[in-house]
């Protein structure tokens, strides 16, 4: 028989709270947009630096290998490397940094998997970027606890989206209506769901 103290979760200690506060602050710093940097090195390089700094990976056009090391970024003429795919699995990217995506014209796929800061506002912002409305054709949103029906429905603006995988999203409350709205707006969409 378990003791009552084993059944009740203790409150966060001051040390644990301080640690969480520190990491939240640091993640916010990593997501701060440097508009001068975007002007200096171009949108793809600046976005890649942001994504890698936050723990995501990128794949550049013409490459099979994923870039995950910030210090190992390829060098060469500015504008040479274009981001084709983003894998933000377990990264700390958040809404604050999404302005980095504005100038990207070649992104075909994005994966948000176990991203604790991804929320409806992020998906709405992403869906409002004209370049991504044209280029993005594959997307995954998995185990992002702050995503609700509202954020998923916003993806209907990604008019060339062909494949969408949604899984482990407890914020989805009206699955039938959400699916219907997406499929009406995007008739070619292959929508794969694992929301049980």
N, C-alpha and C positions, 0 to 999 in steps of 0.2 A: 504494500500500500504506500502510495506516494505521500510525502509530507506536504502540507499546505504551501510551504515556502518553495517547494519544487514546482508546484502548479501555477503559482502566481509569478508573472514576469516582473522583475524589478524595474523600477524607473531608471532612466538614463542617469548615470553618474555625471557629475560636473565635468570630469575628464572626458567621458564619451561625448557629452554634448559639445564641449570645446573642440574636440577632434572633428565632429561632423560639421560644426560651424566653419572651422578652418578649411576643410575640403570643399564645402559649398562656396566659400569665398574664393578659393583658388580656382575652382572650375569657372566661376563667373569671370575671373581675370583672364583665363584662357580663351573665353568666348568673346571678349571685347573686340570689336571690329576696329581695325587700323586702316582707315580710308586712304591715308597717305601711302601705306604699304601696297594697297591694291593698285593705286596709280603708278607706283614705282616699278612693280614686278608683274603686273597684270592680274586679272581675276583668277586664272587657273592656278598660278603659283601661290598667290595669297590664300586662296581657298584650301589648297593642299596643305600649306603650312598650318592653317587653323585646324583642319581635320586631324592631321597627324599629332599636333600638339595636344588635342583632346582625346587621343587614343583610338581614333578611327583609322581606316586604311583607304587608300585610293589606288585605282588602276588607271594608267594613262593610255591614251589611244596608241595602238601599235605594240603594246606590251601585254604579255600573258601574266606576268608577275605582279602581285600586289605590293605596293609601297607602304611600309609600316614604320620605317625608321626616319624620324624627322631629320637626323644628321646625315642620312644617306640619300637625301633628295637628289635627283639627277640635275646636273648642271648643263648649261648650254645657252643658246640665245633665248632671250625673253620671248614668251609666246610659243615656244617649240612644243612644250608638253601640255596636252589638253586632257582634263579629267574626263574619263569615260564611265567610270563606276566608283561608287562610294559604298564602303561597308563600315557602318558606324556601330557595329556590335560592341556592346558594353562600353561605349565611349561616353564622354561627359559633354557632348555637344548639346547646346540649348538654344532657345529662341533668340537670345541676345546675339548670337553669331550668325544667324541665317542671312544677314546682308551679304556675307561672303559668297553666297550662291547666285547673287544677282547677275553677274557677268558670264556665268558658265553656259556654254552653248552646245556642248557635246556629251553631256551626262545622259547615259542610256539606262542605268540601273542604280537603285539606291536600296540599301538594307538598313532598317532600324530594328535591331534585335537587342533586347534587354537594355534599352536606353532609358534611364530613370528620369531624364529631363525632357524627353520628347512628350509633347502634349498637343492638344488640338490646335493651339495657336501656331505651332511649328508646321503641322500639315497644311493649315490654311495659308501660311506664308509661302511655303514651298509651292503650293498649287497656284499661287498668284504670280509666280515668276514666269514671264512669257517664254523665255528661252527653254525652260524646263517643260512647259506645256507642249512644246514642239518635240523635244529630244527624248524625254523620259518614256521608256516603254516597259520597264520591269521594276517592280517595287515589292518589298516585304516589310511588314510591320508586325513584329513578334514580341510578346512579353513586355509591352510598354504600358504600364499600369495607368498612366495619365491620359491615354487616348480613349475618346468616347465616340459615339455615333457621329457627332458633329464634325470631328476631325476627319473621320474616314469619308463621310459624304463630301467633304471639300475636295477630295481627290478627283471628283468628276471633272474638274477643270483641266486635268492632265489628258488632253484629248487624244494623244497617241499611246496612252497606256494600254498595253496588251495583256500583261500578266500582273496580278496582284495577289499576294499571299498574306492572309491575316490569321494570326494564331495567338491564343492566350492573351486576350484583351478583355479583362473583366469589366471595363468601362462601356463595352458595347451592350446596350440594354434592349435595343429593338432591331435585332439582326435582320429580320425579314424586310422591314421598311428600308433599312440601310442598303442591303443587297439590291433591292428593287430599284432604288434611286441611282445606284452606281450602274447597274446593267441597262437602265433606260438611257442614261446619259452616254454610256460607253458600250454600245452593242457588241463590239469586237472583243471586249474584255474577258479574259479567262480568269475568273475569280475563284481562288481556292481558299476555303475557310476551315479553320479548326478552332471554333469558339466555344465548344462545349465545356 
